Amino acid sequence: MKTLSGVYKGDRLVEIEQDVQISKNIKVIIIIPDQDDEDILKTQFQKSAEVTMGKLWDNEEDNIWNEYL
């Protein structure tokens, strides 16, 4: 799963802000924040990412790499 930012251009067109290789006709989920909710959503996404990355990086198998540092 990827999280991407974009801009609605009208006429059912959303322009993604970065180049990405995805299949044509791929299904997507679009979340449109209300103006007041944008900062709240950013904070929630950041916290979710921190939890996920913490689980990925803070594990016994990853500790072996500390020996190479």
Jmol script that loads the backbone (N, CA, C; Angstrom):
load data "model"
ATOM      1  N   MET A   1       0.850  -1.166   0.000  1.00  0.00           N
ATOM      2  CA  MET A   1       0.000   0.000   0.000  1.00  0.00           C
ATOM      3  C   MET A   1       0.897   1.231   0.000  1.00  0.00           C
ATOM      4  N   LYS A   2       0.490   2.248  -0.750  1.00  0.00           N
ATOM      5  CA  LYS A   2       1.225   3.494  -0.832  1.00  0.00           C
ATOM      6  C   LYS A   2       0.293   4.633  -0.442  1.00  0.00           C
ATOM      7  N   THR A   3       0.841   5.637   0.193  1.00  0.00           N
ATOM      8  CA  THR A   3       0.103   6.852   0.494  1.00  0.00           C
ATOM      9  C   THR A   3       0.681   7.965  -0.356  1.00  0.00           C
ATOM     10  N   LEU A   4      -0.142   8.566  -1.194  1.00  0.00           N
ATOM     11  CA  LEU A   4       0.315   9.599  -2.115  1.00  0.00           C
ATOM     12  C   LEU A   4      -0.538  10.845  -1.951  1.00  0.00           C
ATOM     13  N   SER A   5       0.042  11.990  -2.263  1.00  0.00           N
ATOM     14  CA  SER A   5      -0.704  13.241  -2.244  1.00  0.00           C
ATOM     15  C   SER A   5      -1.023  13.644  -3.673  1.00  0.00           C
ATOM     16  N   GLY A   6      -2.101  14.361  -3.830  1.00  0.00           N
ATOM     17  CA  GLY A   6      -2.477  14.820  -5.153  1.00  0.00           C
ATOM     18  C   GLY A   6      -3.397  16.014  -5.065  1.00  0.00           C
ATOM     19  N   VAL A   7      -3.800  16.495  -6.230  1.00  0.00           N
ATOM     20  CA  VAL A   7      -4.674  17.654  -6.318  1.00  0.00           C
ATOM     21  C   VAL A   7      -5.818  17.320  -7.266  1.00  0.00           C
ATOM     22  N   TYR A   8      -7.032  17.601  -6.845  1.00  0.00           N
ATOM     23  CA  TYR A   8      -8.198  17.399  -7.701  1.00  0.00           C
ATOM     24  C   TYR A   8      -8.222  18.510  -8.737  1.00  0.00           C
ATOM     25  N   LYS A   9      -8.231  18.141 -10.007  1.00  0.00           N
ATOM     26  CA  LYS A   9      -8.178  19.103 -11.106  1.00  0.00           C
ATOM     27  C   LYS A   9      -9.550  19.345 -11.730  1.00  0.00           C
ATOM     28  N   GLY A  10     -10.588  18.707 -11.199  1.00  0.00           N
ATOM     29  CA  GLY A  10     -11.928  18.850 -11.778  1.00  0.00           C
ATOM     30  C   GLY A  10     -12.170  17.780 -12.833  1.00  0.00           C
ATOM     31  N   ASP A  11     -13.397  17.658 -13.254  1.00  0.00           N
ATOM     32  CA  ASP A  11     -13.765  16.671 -14.265  1.00  0.00           C
ATOM     33  C   ASP A  11     -13.261  15.269 -13.951  1.00  0.00           C
ATOM     34  N   ARG A  12     -13.357  14.889 -12.668  1.00  0.00           N
ATOM     35  CA  ARG A  12     -12.978  13.537 -12.215  1.00  0.00           C
ATOM     36  C   ARG A  12     -11.492  13.238 -12.391  1.00  0.00           C
ATOM     37  N   LEU A  13     -10.645  14.249 -12.401  1.00  0.00           N
ATOM     38  CA  LEU A  13      -9.212  14.076 -12.604  1.00  0.00           C
ATOM     39  C   LEU A  13      -8.455  14.460 -11.339  1.00  0.00           C
ATOM     40  N   VAL A  14      -7.637  13.529 -10.844  1.00  0.00           N
ATOM     41  CA  VAL A  14      -6.765  13.796  -9.701  1.00  0.00           C
ATOM     42  C   VAL A  14      -5.335  13.659 -10.190  1.00  0.00           C
ATOM     43  N   GLU A  15      -4.517  14.676  -9.947  1.00  0.00           N
ATOM     44  CA  GLU A  15      -3.113  14.645 -10.353  1.00  0.00           C
ATOM     45  C   GLU A  15      -2.247  14.310  -9.137  1.00  0.00           C
ATOM     46  N   ILE A  16      -1.510  13.214  -9.230  1.00  0.00           N
ATOM     47  CA  ILE A  16      -0.615  12.800  -8.156  1.00  0.00           C
ATOM     48  C   ILE A  16       0.609  13.707  -8.176  1.00  0.00           C
ATOM     49  N   GLU A  17       1.069  14.127  -7.005  1.00  0.00           N
ATOM     50  CA  GLU A  17       2.144  15.110  -6.908  1.00  0.00           C
ATOM     51  C   GLU A  17       3.528  14.538  -7.179  1.00  0.00           C
ATOM     52  N   GLN A  18       3.656  13.237  -7.327  1.00  0.00           N
ATOM     53  CA  GLN A  18       4.964  12.641  -7.594  1.00  0.00           C
ATOM     54  C   GLN A  18       4.804  11.536  -8.635  1.00  0.00           C
ATOM     55  N   ASP A  19       5.890  11.235  -9.326  1.00  0.00           N
ATOM     56  CA  ASP A  19       5.847  10.143 -10.291  1.00  0.00           C
ATOM     57  C   ASP A  19       5.786   8.816  -9.556  1.00  0.00           C
ATOM     58  N   VAL A  20       4.929   7.942 -10.019  1.00  0.00           N
ATOM     59  CA  VAL A  20       4.797   6.623  -9.407  1.00  0.00           C
ATOM     60  C   VAL A  20       4.378   5.638 -10.491  1.00  0.00           C
ATOM     61  N   GLN A  21       4.923   4.438 -10.412  1.00  0.00           N
ATOM     62  CA  GLN A  21       4.591   3.393 -11.377  1.00  0.00           C
ATOM     63  C   GLN A  21       3.464   2.547 -10.804  1.00  0.00           C
ATOM     64  N   ILE A  22       2.269   2.720 -11.341  1.00  0.00           N
ATOM     65  CA  ILE A  22       1.128   1.904 -10.930  1.00  0.00           C
ATOM     66  C   ILE A  22       0.412   1.420 -12.186  1.00  0.00           C
ATOM     67  N   SER A  23      -0.298   0.336 -12.036  1.00  0.00           N
ATOM     68  CA  SER A  23      -1.025  -0.250 -13.164  1.00  0.00           C
ATOM     69  C   SER A  23      -2.198   0.633 -13.565  1.00  0.00           C
ATOM     70  N   LYS A  24      -2.488   0.644 -14.846  1.00  0.00           N
ATOM     71  CA  LYS A  24      -3.643   1.363 -15.350  1.00  0.00           C
ATOM     72  C   LYS A  24      -4.910   0.702 -14.816  1.00  0.00           C
ATOM     73  N   ASN A  25      -5.903   1.488 -14.519  1.00  0.00           N
ATOM     74  CA  ASN A  25      -7.203   1.037 -14.011  1.00  0.00           C
ATOM     75  C   ASN A  25      -7.124   0.380 -12.636  1.00  0.00           C
ATOM     76  N   ILE A  26      -6.081   0.681 -11.867  1.00  0.00           N
ATOM     77  CA  ILE A  26      -5.960   0.148 -10.507  1.00  0.00           C
ATOM     78  C   ILE A  26      -6.994   0.845  -9.613  1.00  0.00           C
ATOM     79  N   LYS A  27      -7.578   0.100  -8.703  1.00  0.00           N
ATOM     80  CA  LYS A  27      -8.538   0.678  -7.773  1.00  0.00           C
ATOM     81  C   LYS A  27      -7.792   1.471  -6.706  1.00  0.00           C
ATOM     82  N   VAL A  28      -8.346   2.611  -6.324  1.00  0.00           N
ATOM     83  CA  VAL A  28      -7.739   3.470  -5.316  1.00  0.00           C
ATOM     84  C   VAL A  28      -8.804   3.898  -4.312  1.00  0.00           C
ATOM     85  N   ILE A  29      -8.346   4.334  -3.167  1.00  0.00           N
ATOM     86  CA  ILE A  29      -9.212   4.930  -2.155  1.00  0.00           C
ATOM     87  C   ILE A  29      -8.762   6.379  -2.012  1.00  0.00           C
ATOM     88  N   ILE A  30      -9.699   7.284  -2.116  1.00  0.00           N
ATOM     89  CA  ILE A  30      -9.379   8.705  -2.021  1.00  0.00           C
ATOM     90  C   ILE A  30     -10.026   9.263  -0.765  1.00  0.00           C
ATOM     91  N   ILE A  31      -9.229   9.932   0.052  1.00  0.00           N
ATOM     92  CA  ILE A  31      -9.728  10.573   1.263  1.00  0.00           C
ATOM     93  C   ILE A  31      -9.619  12.074   1.040  1.00  0.00           C
ATOM     94  N   ILE A  32     -10.733  12.763   1.140  1.00  0.00           N
ATOM     95  CA  ILE A  32     -10.739  14.208   0.942  1.00  0.00           C
ATOM     96  C   ILE A  32     -10.993  14.862   2.299  1.00  0.00           C
ATOM     97  N   PRO A  33      -9.947  15.448   2.872  1.00  0.00           N
ATOM     98  CA  PRO A  33     -10.132  16.064   4.182  1.00  0.00           C
ATOM     99  C   PRO A  33     -10.861  17.401   4.079  1.00  0.00           C
ATOM    100  N   ASP A  34     -11.695  17.681   5.070  1.00  0.00           N
ATOM    101  CA  ASP A  34     -12.234  19.026   5.180  1.00  0.00           C
ATOM    102  C   ASP A  34     -11.070  19.939   5.544  1.00  0.00           C
ATOM    103  N   GLN A  35     -11.195  21.200   5.246  1.00  0.00           N
ATOM    104  CA  GLN A  35     -10.097  22.138   5.502  1.00  0.00           C
ATOM    105  C   GLN A  35      -9.666  22.073   6.968  1.00  0.00           C
ATOM    106  N   ASP A  36     -10.641  21.977   7.872  1.00  0.00           N
ATOM    107  CA  ASP A  36     -10.336  21.932   9.305  1.00  0.00           C
ATOM    108  C   ASP A  36      -9.687  20.614   9.713  1.00  0.00           C
ATOM    109  N   ASP A  37      -9.937  19.545   8.964  1.00  0.00           N
ATOM    110  CA  ASP A  37      -9.444  18.225   9.331  1.00  0.00           C
ATOM    111  C   ASP A  37      -8.046  17.926   8.795  1.00  0.00           C
ATOM    112  N   GLU A  38      -7.536  18.742   7.899  1.00  0.00           N
ATOM    113  CA  GLU A  38      -6.273  18.423   7.238  1.00  0.00           C
ATOM    114  C   GLU A  38      -5.125  18.243   8.237  1.00  0.00           C
ATOM    115  N   ASP A  39      -4.971  19.154   9.186  1.00  0.00           N
ATOM    116  CA  ASP A  39      -3.894  19.033  10.168  1.00  0.00           C
ATOM    117  C   ASP A  39      -4.097  17.814  11.060  1.00  0.00           C
ATOM    118  N   ILE A  40      -5.354  17.535  11.407  1.00  0.00           N
ATOM    119  CA  ILE A  40      -5.658  16.372  12.241  1.00  0.00           C
ATOM    120  C   ILE A  40      -5.282  15.095  11.500  1.00  0.00           C
ATOM    121  N   LEU A  41      -5.661  14.996  10.219  1.00  0.00           N
ATOM    122  CA  LEU A  41      -5.330  13.810   9.429  1.00  0.00           C
ATOM    123  C   LEU A  41      -3.821  13.636   9.293  1.00  0.00           C
ATOM    124  N   LYS A  42      -3.106  14.709   9.049  1.00  0.00           N
ATOM    125  CA  LYS A  42      -1.647  14.624   8.930  1.00  0.00           C
ATOM    126  C   LYS A  42      -1.042  14.075  10.218  1.00  0.00           C
ATOM    127  N   THR A  43      -1.525  14.562  11.356  1.00  0.00           N
ATOM    128  CA  THR A  43      -1.023  14.089  12.646  1.00  0.00           C
ATOM    129  C   THR A  43      -1.341  12.616  12.842  1.00  0.00           C
ATOM    130  N   GLN A  44      -2.563  12.199  12.489  1.00  0.00           N
ATOM    131  CA  GLN A  44      -2.944  10.798  12.645  1.00  0.00           C
ATOM    132  C   GLN A  44      -2.122   9.892  11.731  1.00  0.00           C
ATOM    133  N   PHE A  45      -1.908  10.316  10.489  1.00  0.00           N
ATOM    134  CA  PHE A  45      -1.099   9.521   9.563  1.00  0.00           C
ATOM    135  C   PHE A  45       0.337   9.423  10.058  1.00  0.00           C
ATOM    136  N   GLN A  46       0.869  10.518  10.586  1.00  0.00           N
ATOM    137  CA  GLN A  46       2.245  10.513  11.092  1.00  0.00           C
ATOM    138  C   GLN A  46       2.371   9.560  12.278  1.00  0.00           C
ATOM    139  N   LYS A  47       1.420   9.592  13.191  1.00  0.00           N
ATOM    140  CA  LYS A  47       1.456   8.691  14.345  1.00  0.00           C
ATOM    141  C   LYS A  47       1.360   7.236  13.902  1.00  0.00           C
ATOM    142  N   SER A  48       0.487   6.960  12.929  1.00  0.00           N
ATOM    143  CA  SER A  48       0.367   5.595  12.410  1.00  0.00           C
ATOM    144  C   SER A  48       1.674   5.132  11.787  1.00  0.00           C
ATOM    145  N   ALA A  49       2.303   6.007  11.026  1.00  0.00           N
ATOM    146  CA  ALA A  49       3.572   5.667  10.389  1.00  0.00           C
ATOM    147  C   ALA A  49       4.652   5.412  11.438  1.00  0.00           C
ATOM    148  N   GLU A  50       4.676   6.211  12.497  1.00  0.00           N
ATOM    149  CA  GLU A  50       5.663   6.024  13.558  1.00  0.00           C
ATOM    150  C   GLU A  50       5.485   4.674  14.242  1.00  0.00           C
ATOM    151  N   VAL A  51       4.251   4.291  14.507  1.00  0.00           N
ATOM    152  CA  VAL A  51       3.983   2.995  15.135  1.00  0.00           C
ATOM    153  C   VAL A  51       4.433   1.869  14.212  1.00  0.00           C
ATOM    154  N   THR A  52       4.067   1.961  12.946  1.00  0.00           N
ATOM    155  CA  THR A  52       4.441   0.933  11.977  1.00  0.00           C
ATOM    156  C   THR A  52       5.949   0.832  11.835  1.00  0.00           C
ATOM    157  N   MET A  53       6.619   1.966  11.674  1.00  0.00           N
ATOM    158  CA  MET A  53       8.079   1.950  11.525  1.00  0.00           C
ATOM    159  C   MET A  53       8.749   1.455  12.803  1.00  0.00           C
ATOM    160  N   GLY A  54       8.172   1.790  13.947  1.00  0.00           N
ATOM    161  CA  GLY A  54       8.715   1.302  15.203  1.00  0.00           C
ATOM    162  C   GLY A  54       8.687  -0.216  15.276  1.00  0.00           C
ATOM    163  N   LYS A  55       7.611  -0.817  14.800  1.00  0.00           N
ATOM    164  CA  LYS A  55       7.504  -2.274  14.786  1.00  0.00           C
ATOM    165  C   LYS A  55       8.501  -2.890  13.809  1.00  0.00           C
ATOM    166  N   LEU A  56       8.709  -2.212  12.683  1.00  0.00           N
ATOM    167  CA  LEU A  56       9.653  -2.731  11.698  1.00  0.00           C
ATOM    168  C   LEU A  56      11.094  -2.646  12.170  1.00  0.00           C
ATOM    169  N   TRP A  57      11.441  -1.541  12.809  1.00  0.00           N
ATOM    170  CA  TRP A  57      12.840  -1.312  13.179  1.00  0.00           C
ATOM    171  C   TRP A  57      13.191  -1.852  14.557  1.00  0.00           C
ATOM    172  N   ASP A  58      12.252  -1.929  15.455  1.00  0.00           N
ATOM    173  CA  ASP A  58      12.544  -2.343  16.828  1.00  0.00           C
ATOM    174  C   ASP A  58      12.180  -3.815  17.010  1.00  0.00           C
ATOM    175  N   ASN A  59      13.088  -4.686  16.527  1.00  0.00           N
ATOM    176  CA  ASN A  59      12.844  -6.111  16.674  1.00  0.00           C
ATOM    177  C   ASN A  59      14.177  -6.842  16.829  1.00  0.00           C
ATOM    178  N   GLU A  60      14.116  -8.048  17.311  1.00  0.00           N
ATOM    179  CA  GLU A  60      15.337  -8.825  17.575  1.00  0.00           C
ATOM    180  C   GLU A  60      16.149  -9.071  16.311  1.00  0.00           C
ATOM    181  N   GLU A  61      15.503  -9.361  15.210  1.00  0.00           N
ATOM    182  CA  GLU A  61      16.214  -9.648  13.969  1.00  0.00           C
ATOM    183  C   GLU A  61      16.983  -8.427  13.472  1.00  0.00           C
ATOM    184  N   ASP A  62      16.473  -7.257  13.742  1.00  0.00           N
ATOM    185  CA  ASP A  62      17.135  -6.037  13.296  1.00  0.00           C
ATOM    186  C   ASP A  62      18.368  -5.725  14.145  1.00  0.00           C
ATOM    187  N   ASN A  63      18.419  -6.223  15.358  1.00  0.00           N
ATOM    188  CA  ASN A  63      19.538  -5.923  16.245  1.00  0.00           C
ATOM    189  C   ASN A  63      20.869  -6.434  15.707  1.00  0.00           C
ATOM    190  N   ILE A  64      20.860  -7.444  14.871  1.00  0.00           N
ATOM    191  CA  ILE A  64      22.109  -7.960  14.320  1.00  0.00           C
ATOM    192  C   ILE A  64      22.838  -6.894  13.500  1.00  0.00           C
ATOM    193  N   TRP A  65      22.083  -5.973  12.892  1.00  0.00           N
ATOM    194  CA  TRP A  65      22.699  -4.917  12.094  1.00  0.00           C
ATOM    195  C   TRP A  65      23.479  -3.937  12.971  1.00  0.00           C
ATOM    196  N   ASN A  66      23.130  -3.842  14.239  1.00  0.00           N
ATOM    197  CA  ASN A  66      23.864  -2.954  15.137  1.00  0.00           C
ATOM    198  C   ASN A  66      25.315  -3.394  15.281  1.00  0.00           C
ATOM    199  N   GLU A  67      25.573  -4.685  15.139  1.00  0.00           N
ATOM    200  CA  GLU A  67      26.948  -5.197  15.215  1.00  0.00           C
ATOM    201  C   GLU A  67      27.795  -4.684  14.053  1.00  0.00           C
ATOM    202  N   TYR A  68      27.188  -4.466  12.910  1.00  0.00           N
ATOM    203  CA  TYR A  68      27.930  -3.997  11.739  1.00  0.00           C
ATOM    204  C   TYR A  68      28.238  -2.501  11.820  1.00  0.00           C
ATOM    205  N   LEU A  69      27.486  -1.775  12.628  1.00  0.00           N
ATOM    206  CA  LEU A  69      27.730  -0.339  12.771  1.00  0.00           C
ATOM    207  C   LEU A  69      28.933  -0.150  13.631  1.00  0.00           C
TER     208      LEU A  69
END
end "model"
wireframe off; spacefill off
backbone 0.3
color backbone group
